[in-house]
Amino acid sequence: MDQTRLFKKVYGCLLGGAIGDALGGPVELWTTEKIRETYGNLDRFVPYDRAPSHHGQFRNALGVYTDDTRLKHLLCQAIFNAQGKPRAGDVAHVLAQAYHHAPDDLHEGFVEEYYFKALWGRDKVIFSGEPTNGAIMANSPLGLICACRPEEAYQLGFDLAFFTDGHAKTAAAMMVTAIAEAMRPTATVDGVIEAVRSAHLRYARRREGDHWHTTPWRYDPNLKFLDEALAIARRERDVFAIREPLMKLLEWGHLFSESVHTLVVALSMFVAAQGDLRQSIIGAVMYGRDKDSYASVAGALAGALHGADAVPAKWSQPVLDANPEPDIRAYALRLTELIAADHAQRVTAVNDLGALM
């Protein structure tokens, strides 16, 4: 199984996300100008200059990733426990285990917000009610388990984005859709974007009804800013050239880790780089704001499109060495096996239905 193209794309997705996170983590709070003055355009792992924290790195070593990837691995565990597509209860179970068996305050504090949201439901306003990127930054495994089924992926991404609400939920669903579409053997950059828009619009229309959906002043920040940003990305075709116009477009609101920013920056860098993994990640890191999340999302998407063979060894090995647990390759293999098992079940169902016709 580990020689299949499926495995390589799954592994590429997990690796690409972890690498983007680990590259951007140490400079998360830095301005782009400070990064350039210190390192140039950052394309290598650098040391952290701040103490470990609940929603940052747990250790100050080169290549260590942050909470983005840790949360992603919890979603992987929920998929493993469910032996396929998880439900909200599967995710809640994993969060409960992580919280109640946390080895120290760092691990407990990291999972606390998500676990208490799962526990209290509507009574818990997570992250003070802000539309954070808490779901979109980590949900690429949901796209993997729905590989090549973008419509199904959108629904799963939306349902399991209970960490957030409002347009943060739809941003999360859109990114799961992108991952699922990128897993196709014939996937293209433009095809990924079209799948995202199509699934989002179809689901929004069903959810909202025709009257509201077609109201001229209806406001959809995900599509509004994404469409304008993608026009810039397609015109420039340069991850560094799009930074300034994207900043002008997106520099609103006080929230550092905002979901629309994460969706728009990651997809814009992916398009400007024409899907290139290295350029997508570097462009996201050099953008600014919540750069480790942007780079993690962009890296996961480019990794799903191209597979693990597109990941530079100088990037993958330091991350694997610095983060031996959980074993990312082993996680990729388990996901691949579950996707293959699901495929076999679907083939049987299709054949049986065919025999009825």
LINQUI-V10110 format. One record per backbone hydrogen bond with DSSP energy under -0.5 kcal/mol. NH is the residue of the N-H (numbers start at 0). CO is the residue of the C=O. Records with the same first field share a line. If there is no record, write none. Layout:
NH = CO  CO
//
This chain:
3 = 0
7 = 3
8 = 4
9 = 5
10 = 6
11 = 7
12 = 8
13 = 9
14 = 10
15 = 11
16 = 12
17 = 13
18 = 14
19 = 15
20 = 16
21 = 17
22 = 18
23 = 19
24 = 20
25 = 21
26 = 23
27 = 24
29 = 26
34 = 30
35 = 31
36 = 32
37 = 33
38 = 34
39 = 34  35
41 = 39
52 = 56
55 = 52
57 = 64
60 = 58
63 = 60
68 = 65
69 = 65
70 = 66
71 = 67
72 = 68
73 = 69
74 = 70
75 = 71
76 = 72
77 = 73
78 = 74
79 = 75
80 = 76
81 = 77
82 = 78  79
83 = 78
89 = 86
90 = 86
91 = 87
92 = 88
93 = 89
94 = 90
95 = 91
96 = 92
97 = 93
98 = 94
99 = 95
100 = 96
101 = 98
107 = 103
108 = 104
109 = 105
110 = 106
111 = 107
112 = 108
114 = 110
115 = 111
116 = 112
117 = 113
118 = 114
119 = 115
120 = 116
122 = 119
123 = 120
124 = 122
125 = 123
127 = 124
128 = 125
129 = 126
131 = 129
132 = 256
136 = 132
137 = 134
138 = 134
140 = 137
141 = 138
142 = 138  139
143 = 139
144 = 140
145 = 141
146 = 143
147 = 179
148 = 145
152 = 148
153 = 149
154 = 150
155 = 151
156 = 152
157 = 153
158 = 154
159 = 155
160 = 157
163 = 160
167 = 164
168 = 165
169 = 165
170 = 166
171 = 167
172 = 168
173 = 169
174 = 170
175 = 171
176 = 172
177 = 173
178 = 174
179 = 175
180 = 176
181 = 177
182 = 178
183 = 180
186 = 183
191 = 187
192 = 188
193 = 189
194 = 190
195 = 191
196 = 192
197 = 193
198 = 194
199 = 195
200 = 196
201 = 197
202 = 198
203 = 199
204 = 200
205 = 201
206 = 202
207 = 203
208 = 204
212 = 208
213 = 209
214 = 211
217 = 214
219 = 217
223 = 219
224 = 220
225 = 221
226 = 222
227 = 223
228 = 224
229 = 225
230 = 226
231 = 227
232 = 228
233 = 229
234 = 230
235 = 231
236 = 232
241 = 237
242 = 239
244 = 240
245 = 241
246 = 242
247 = 243
248 = 244
249 = 245
250 = 246
251 = 249
257 = 254  255
258 = 130
261 = 257
262 = 258
263 = 259
264 = 260
265 = 261
266 = 262
267 = 263
268 = 264
269 = 265
270 = 266
271 = 267
272 = 268
273 = 270
274 = 269
275 = 272
279 = 275
280 = 276
281 = 277
282 = 278
283 = 279
284 = 280
285 = 281
286 = 282  283
287 = 283
289 = 255
290 = 288
292 = 289
293 = 289
294 = 290
295 = 291
296 = 292
297 = 293
298 = 294
299 = 295
300 = 296
301 = 297
302 = 298
303 = 299
304 = 300
305 = 301
306 = 302
307 = 7
309 = 306
310 = 307
311 = 309
314 = 311
315 = 311
316 = 312
318 = 314
319 = 315
320 = 316
321 = 317
322 = 318
327 = 325
330 = 326
331 = 327
332 = 328
333 = 329
334 = 330
335 = 331
336 = 332
337 = 333
338 = 334
339 = 335
340 = 336
341 = 337
342 = 338
343 = 339
344 = 340
345 = 341
346 = 342
347 = 343
348 = 344
349 = 345
350 = 346
351 = 347
352 = 348
353 = 349
354 = 350
355 = 351  352
356 = 353
//
